[in-house]
Amino acid sequence: MPSLEDITYEAGRHALFDQEAFVAGIRQRTGTLLAAHALLASFLGAASIGARGFDAWGWVALAALVLGLVVAAVLLAPWDLTFAADARSVYDRLYEQAAADRATGATHWLVAAAYGYQDLHRMNLRKVRRMSRMSGLLGLLMVIQTLTWIVDLAL
């Protein structure tokens, strides 16, 4: 049966891993939504502009496209996120505690390592939440672009 220290360590490590996977998913969806924005503008936008020229609906769709491209560029740009602990720093910080634990057979140093993972998770949290909101905005802008091109074509 795993010890409390083992469970705490794994929980901290998994929380950071899950956060990293979440950010990777956002970036992957961003690429997909970016391609969708371009396809919508190419097909629906070209048909709409070719049939009627630019009108108010076309300008709204174009604004949604441009804003979507800006949001996608920001999401795909490098963000200052940390998903791995510096091994040397962890070793230097926990060596004495691990040596003391070795004498008693305890593994309290694992909890300190888990707290280190939790600190990294917490440092990233505000930026990851911002990325998540921006990803939602990107999807919303694609819907706006799609609907405005369709309305423009229907009129």
Buried (B, 14 or more C-beta within 10 A) or exposed (E): EEEEBBBBBBEBBEBBBEBBEBBEEBBEBBEEBBEBBBEBBEEBBEEBBEEEEEEEBBEBBBBBBBBBBEBBEBBEEEBEBEBEBEEEEBEEBBEEBBEEBEEEEBBBBBBBBBEBBBBBBEEBEEEBEEBBEBBEBBBBBBEBBBBBBBBBBEE
